[in-house]
Amino acid sequence: MSSNFNSSISKSSKIKEKIKIIDPSLALIVLHEKKKMILKMLLEKAMTIQDLKKATNLNPGTIKRHLDDLVKNKLVFVAQVKYSDYNIRMKYYRATAKNFIINIKI
């Protein structure tokens, strides 16, 4: 018995071609080693925390904390929510742009 209810958000309306980052505090978030690694993976495709865990060997709690920060700063969004056969909710995250350009004046 499958309960694969899918809720998805239109990717084309959410993913921009590029986002220009001019805020130094936002640039620090993007340049953080682990956040940058996660963000690069989410540029390619939507992934769950478990997908990211397999790809990075990071602790799921660490990944969740970084994703929460990236979502809060509008660098990542929840592209899709699926429910498994066991009714486990799986969020698929995706980057909000194909390219992030850092342009900071000092």
N, C-alpha and C positions, 0 to 999 in steps of 0.2 A: 504494500500500500504506500504509494508515493504522495507526499504532500509538498511537492515542489512548487510552492507559490512564489512567484518572482515579482518583485517590485523594482522597476528600473527607472532611472532618470535619463532623459535624452542626452546622450553624450555630446552630440553636435552642438547643443545649446549651452553646454557647460564648458567644454574644452576650447580655450582660445588658442590662437596661433602663437602669440607670445605675450608675456607679462613683463613689464619693465619695473624693476625694483629700485626705488630711489631712497627708501627709508633704511638707514644704517642698521637699525635693530632687526628689520626683516631680512636684510642681507646676512646678518649673523646667523639667523635661523637656517637659511638656505645653505650656508657654508659649513654648518655643523656637520662633522664627519658622518655620523650615523643617519641624521635626517637627510643629508645629501644622497647617501647611498639608497635610502628608501625612496626618495623623490625620483631619482634616476630610474628606478625599477617601475615606478608608477607612471612615468612618461610613456613607457612602452605598452603597458596593458594594465587592466584592473586586476588587483590582487587582494586576497584576504590576509588577515594577520598570520594564519597558518602557512599560506603561500610564502609570505615574507620571511617567516621563521625558517622554512626550509632553504630559502635562497641566501639568507644572511647568517644563520646560526645564532641570531640574537634571541634573547628571552622574549616571549610573547608580551609580557608586561612592559618591557622596555619599548617594544615596537608600538604598543598601544599608546604609551605616553608620548612618543614622538609623533604618531599619527594624530593624536588629539591636538598637539601643538600646531601641526601642519594644517589641520582642518580649521582650527581657531583663526589662523592667519590667512585663510582662503588660498592656500597653496595646493590643497588636496580636498576632494569631496567624496562622499559615498555615492558611487556610480550605480550600485545595484545591491539589493538585499535579496538573498535566497534562503529558503528553508530546506534543510535536508530531510531525508526520509524519517529521521529521528526528531524532527521539528526543532533542530538547532538553527538559530538565525546566523547567517554568514554575511557580513558586510564586505563588499568589494570596493576598494578605494582606488581612486585614479587622480592623477595630477590635473590641476585646473588649466594648464597650458602645455603646449608642445615644447616651448622654450621659455626659459627664465633669463632675463638679461639684467645684470646688476650694473647700475649707472649711478654712482654716488659721487657727489662733489664734496671735496674736503676743503 
